Amino acid sequence: MLWRWGYRLLVTLLLPLVLLWFSWPRAGVPKVGRRLGEYLGGGTAVAGRPLWLHAASVGEVNALLPLLRAMRQRWPQLPLLVTTTSATGAERVAALAIDGLHHRFQPLDQPWVVARFIARHHPRSCLLTEMELWPELLLQLAAIGIPCGLVNARMSARSARGYGRLKPLLAPALASLSLVLTQSRAVSRRLHTLGVRPEALQQVGNLKFDLTIDDGLLARAANLRHSWGERPVWLAASTHDDEEAQLLQLHQRLRQQWPTLLLVLVPRHPQRFDAVAELVAQCDMRLARRSLGQPVDGQTAVYLGDTMGELLLLQGCADLVVVGGTFIDHGGQNPLEAAALGKPLLLGPSVYNFREAVTLLLAARAAHQCQRVSDLEQLFNQWLAEPHRAQQLGERGKAVVAANSGALGRSLQALELWLPAAPQE
């Protein structure tokens, strides 16, 4: 109890700073504007006792997408309320165009804010995703009998050690979860150690393997790639600060041998788009920005993917993909979209966010892992000289994704038994 009161005090003290952060205009980030009150539990009520799903940002929304579509088909009359913490996540939800899908910003984990949100929307149940663990929210839902679950749950060994320091606070909240669908047996063990009841745990696999690549997207990718002419293309996906500079230096060296080589650079965070464009200018390389509709011509060396929700499309244009967040101590971004597209993958040493997926890809020889960005140069030269070798890696990656799909079906089966009665047609 002492831990909970201490947590409440800390959240209350931080509340003004958090609201200031969300309301502060930042380059490349959609504005929250008049919707700031939603972080305090405001906003128009969603009628019909919706199913509430929380996804922190764009990556979590993308992971939920197959589940959202399947739910809409299975329960066409069930209102779906998706909350996100970030404005970029909100923008991604708006782009989904799913009937009966509503978005609000996540209520901050403060007692009166959570209570206000619940009273306003009257959710029939709540599903959090991946690692979204909010003690106040979980305990309040449990106190009034609204079931709460966790889908596509992941937790690295590193994260488990960090959360373990907060176990007196987290254990009662995690014990309230009535369904936890995990990506792996290791995740189930870590969550049980932190307080999740064993009867709530079900290992179903990773929803991110259940990718459906739309034929229309593949056609658009082919057309875009054709507009760039006959030239080799590599893509750096979801990169972070301190990675882009190294990758641009690598690109400069590679272009000495492959002068038509094009780099498609897609930073992870939109607020850094302008800074990355400036970095390219400092390297004295010709840049085209997708957000400005600038064409790629024969002199273009770098194409900046500075739009939201188009990473899959741009990966479809590449001959090979470098996964961002792996060459700094960040844990890596999702490699499975590129693998599902049949793209050969290159990763750095930091992959703890997707350890199980990367292990499968490496074991199938569908990806290469390097310790430093400079180590990529030799592999690039090999693959550009012998593209069939890279294509073989890509085909193996696609097979890994196909072989490990099925989490969606298992998740739906578990949810059908868990969810309260949903409205039917």
Long-range contacts (C-beta under 8 A, 24 or more apart in sequence): 3-166, 3-168, 3-169, 4-135, 4-136, 4-139, 4-169, 4-172, 6-169, 7-135, 7-136, 7-169, 8-110, 8-111, 8-136, 11-108, 11-109, 11-110, 11-136, 12-110, 15-108, 15-110, 18-108, 22-87, 22-105, 26-271, 27-270, 27-271, 27-273, 27-274, 28-269, 28-270, 28-271, 28-272, 28-273, 28-274, 28-306, 29-87, 29-88, 29-270, 29-271, 30-87, 30-88, 30-90, 30-91, 31-87, 32-87, 32-105, 35-90, 35-105, 38-104, 38-105, 38-107, 39-105, 39-106, 39-107, 39-108, 39-113, 40-107, 40-108, 40-113, 40-116, 41-107, 41-112, 41-113, 41-114, 41-115, 41-116, 41-117, 41-120, 42-116, 42-120, 43-104, 43-105, 43-120, 45-120, 45-121, 45-122, 46-79, 46-81, 46-102, 46-104, 46-121, 47-79, 48-78, 48-79, 48-423, 49-79, 49-122, 49-123, 49-124, 50-78, 50-79, 50-80, 50-81, 50-102, 50-121, 50-123, 50-124, 51-78, 51-79, 51-80, 51-81, 51-123, 51-124, 51-125, 51-126, 51-127, 51-419, 51-422, 52-81, 52-83, 52-121, 52-123, 52-125, 52-126, 52-127, 53-80, 53-81, 53-82, 53-83, 53-126, 53-127, 53-128, 53-129, 53-151, 54-82, 54-83, 54-84, 54-106, 54-126, 54-127, 54-128, 54-129, 54-132, 55-82, 55-83, 55-84, 55-89, 55-93, 55-129, 55-132, 56-84, 56-85, 56-86, 56-89, 56-106, 56-129, 56-130, 56-132, 57-84, 57-85, 57-86, 57-88, 57-89, 57-92, 58-86, 58-88, 58-89, 58-92, 58-308, 58-309, 59-333, 59-334, 60-84, 60-89, 60-129, 60-130, 60-132, 61-89, 61-92, 61-93, 61-96, 62-92, 62-208, 62-334, 63-129, 63-130, 63-152, 63-207, 63-208, 64-129, 64-151, 64-152, 64-207, 65-96, 66-207, 66-210, 66-211, 66-212, 66-408, 67-151, 67-207, 67-408, 67-411, 67-412, 68-96, 68-98, 68-101, 69-98, 70-408, 70-412, 71-412, 71-415, 72-98, 72-99, 72-100, 72-101, 74-412, 74-416, 75-422, 75-423, 75-424, 76-100, 76-425, 77-422, 77-423, 77-424, 77-425, 78-422, 78-423, 81-121, 81-123, 83-107, 88-270, 88-308, 91-308, 91-309, 92-308, 92-309, 95-309, 107-137, 109-134, 109-135, 109-136, 109-137, 110-136, 111-136, 111-140, 114-140, 115-140, 118-144, 118-146, 124-419, 124-420, 124-422, 125-149, 125-418, 125-419, 125-420, 127-151, 127-415, 130-154, 131-155, 131-159, 133-163, 133-170, 133-173, 133-174, 134-173, 135-169, 135-170, 135-172, 135-173, 138-173, 138-174, 138-176, 138-177, 139-172, 139-173, 139-176, 141-176, 142-176, 147-178, 147-179, 147-418, 147-420, 148-176, 148-177, 148-178, 149-177, 149-178, 149-179, 149-180, 149-181, 149-200, 149-415, 149-418, 150-177, 150-179, 150-180, 150-181, 151-181, 151-207, 151-411, 151-415, 152-181, 152-183, 152-206, 152-207, 152-208, 152-407, 152-411, 153-180, 153-181, 153-182, 153-183, 153-187, 153-191, 154-182, 154-183, 154-187, 154-206, 154-353, 155-187, 155-190, 155-191, 156-331, 156-352, 156-353, 156-355, 157-186, 157-190, 157-352, 158-331, 158-352, 160-190, 160-193, 160-194, 163-194, 164-193, 164-194, 167-194, 167-195, 170-194, 170-195, 171-195, 178-418, 179-414, 179-415, 179-418, 181-407, 181-410, 181-411, 181-414, 183-356, 183-407, 184-356, 186-356, 202-410, 202-414, 204-407, 204-410, 204-411, 204-414, 205-404, 205-405, 205-406, 205-407, 205-410, 206-336, 206-356, 206-357, 206-404, 206-407, 207-407, 207-408, 207-411, 208-334, 208-336, 208-337, 208-357, 209-336, 209-357, 209-401, 209-404, 209-405, 209-406, 209-407, 210-405, 210-406, 210-407, 210-408, 211-336, 211-337, 211-340, 211-401, 211-405, 213-312, 213-340, 213-341, 217-312, 217-313, 217-316, 218-316, 220-313, 220-316, 221-313, 221-314, 221-316, 221-317, 222-316, 224-313, 224-317, 225-316, 225-317, 227-295, 227-296, 228-262, 228-296, 228-303, 228-317, 229-260, 229-296, 229-298, 231-260, 231-261, 231-262, 232-258, 232-260, 232-261, 232-262, 232-319, 232-384, 233-261, 233-262, 233-263, 233-264, 233-317, 233-318, 233-319, 234-261, 234-262, 234-263, 234-264, 234-318, 234-319, 234-320, 234-321, 234-322, 234-380, 235-263, 235-264, 235-265, 235-266, 235-305, 235-314, 235-315, 235-317, 235-318, 235-320, 235-321, 235-322, 235-338, 235-343, 236-263, 236-264, 236-265, 236-266, 236-321, 236-322, 236-324, 237-266, 237-311, 237-315, 237-321, 237-322, 237-323, 237-324, 237-333, 237-338, 238-266, 238-267, 238-268, 238-311, 238-323, 238-324, 238-325, 238-333, 238-334, 239-265, 239-266, 239-267, 239-268, 239-276, 239-324, 239-325, 240-267, 240-268, 240-269, 240-324, 240-325, 240-328, 240-330, 241-272, 241-328, 242-328, 243-324, 243-325, 243-327, 243-328, 243-373, 244-276, 244-279, 245-279, 246-327, 246-373, 246-374, 247-322, 247-373, 248-279, 248-280, 248-283, 248-285, 248-302, 249-283, 249-373, 250-373, 250-374, 250-376, 250-377, 250-380, 251-285, 251-301, 251-302, 252-283, 252-285, 253-377, 254-377, 254-380, 254-381, 254-384, 255-301, 257-381, 258-384, 260-298, 261-301, 261-384, 262-296, 262-300, 262-301, 262-302, 262-303, 263-301, 263-302, 263-303, 264-302, 264-303, 264-305, 264-314, 264-317, 264-318, 265-302, 265-303, 265-304, 265-305, 266-304, 266-305, 266-311, 266-314, 266-324, 267-304, 267-305, 267-306, 267-324, 268-324, 268-325, 268-333, 270-306, 270-308, 273-304, 273-306, 276-304, 276-306, 277-304, 277-306, 280-304, 290-314, 311-337, 312-337, 312-341, 315-341, 315-343, 316-341, 318-343, 319-343, 319-344, 319-383, 319-384, 319-387, 319-390, 320-344, 320-345, 320-346, 320-380, 320-383, 320-390, 320-394, 321-345, 321-346, 322-346, 322-347, 322-376, 323-347, 323-348, 325-350, 325-353, 326-350, 326-351, 327-372, 327-373, 332-358, 335-361, 335-367, 336-401, 338-397, 339-366, 339-367, 339-394, 339-397, 339-398, 339-400, 339-401, 340-397, 340-398, 340-401, 341-394, 341-398, 342-391, 342-394, 342-395, 342-397, 342-398, 343-394, 343-397, 344-368, 344-383, 344-390, 344-391, 344-393, 344-394, 344-397, 345-393, 345-397, 346-370, 346-376, 346-379, 348-372, 348-373, 360-400, 360-404, 361-397, 361-400, 364-396, 364-397, 364-399, 364-400, 365-393, 365-396, 366-393, 366-394, 366-396, 366-397, 366-399, 366-400, 367-393, 367-397, 368-393
